[in-house]
Amino acid sequence: MNKYSILLPNFNPIAYSCEMFSIHWYGLLYLIGFYFSIWYGKNFAKKTKQKWLKKEIINITYISFVSIIIGGRLGYIIFYNFPYYSKNILSCFKIWEGGMSFHGGLIGIIVMILIYSKKNKKKFLEITDFIVPLVPFSLGLGRLGNLINGELWGKISINYPIYILFPAAKKIDFAASQQNIQLKLIFDKFGNLPRHPSQIYEFIFEGLLLFILFHYLKYTNQKTGIISGLFLICYAIIRIILELFREPDINIGYFLNCITMGQILSIPMLIIGITILIYAKIK
């Protein structure tokens, strides 16, 4: 096993606590992303001289934020752990414990924009083109929240130059170590198995890389729908690839022994993105 290892500390998911309430890092990071989106959206509209009123930007950001939270939570419940939540209804509301689905949040925000566009007589793709550059920053912060919560571990990695040890994965690491002599020796020595830092991969590629890309693209004179279509395509491809380095959800596992739920949900996203791109080019 390579020497470049990182032992992930047992982060306290609670940033601040008193007798009355607790503030979790996961929720705090989402809140930071929300206020950044308002500032970024207003700054973008001002620099590009787009016809977006300050009130419109704030309203869209607020509605988008709520739609992402509701859609993301419902998506996680339905797509990833419906049997559990159907028997534990109150747990559905404990979003501070983690458990958000990007694809569910995407569906939520699409529904919101459809309603908003009809009510305010704006073109659907014009709104999505405006919102897309605001998304990656908050998405990246969400992945840091996953890291702090000690969830969404990477797959076991022995031959890669850098790996991370997740204390929270000790039980599943122990079970895996019993099936392989080499893994057992590693587990006995370190108390955990080396895993890909999948949350960091996702922070870099889903958050930082997409933010830089669409920060540049938003200042170019693209046809309506190009930015929206490119975002769906780019995210879908990145997610499908990164799922190869991430441990599938324990309660779901693999479909057909090779494909994860995240990859399945990304395939329609890729198809829709290509369709929007073709439509925008023809239009």
Buried (B, 14 or more C-beta within 10 A) or exposed (E): BEEEBEEBEEEEBBBEEEEEEEBBBBBBBBBEBBEBBBEBBBEBBEEEEBEBEEEBBEEBBEBBBBBBBBBBBBBBBBBBBEEEBEEEEEBBEEBBEBBBBBBBBBBBBBEBBEEBBEEEEBEBBBBBBBBBBBBBBBBBBBBBBBBBBBBBBBBBBBEBEBBBBBBBBBEBBBEBBEEBEEBBEBBEEBEBBBBBBBBBBBBBBBBBBBBEBBBEBBEEEBBBBBBBBBBBBBBBBBBBEBBEBBBBBEEEEEEEEEBBBBBBBBEEBBEBBBEBBEBBEEE
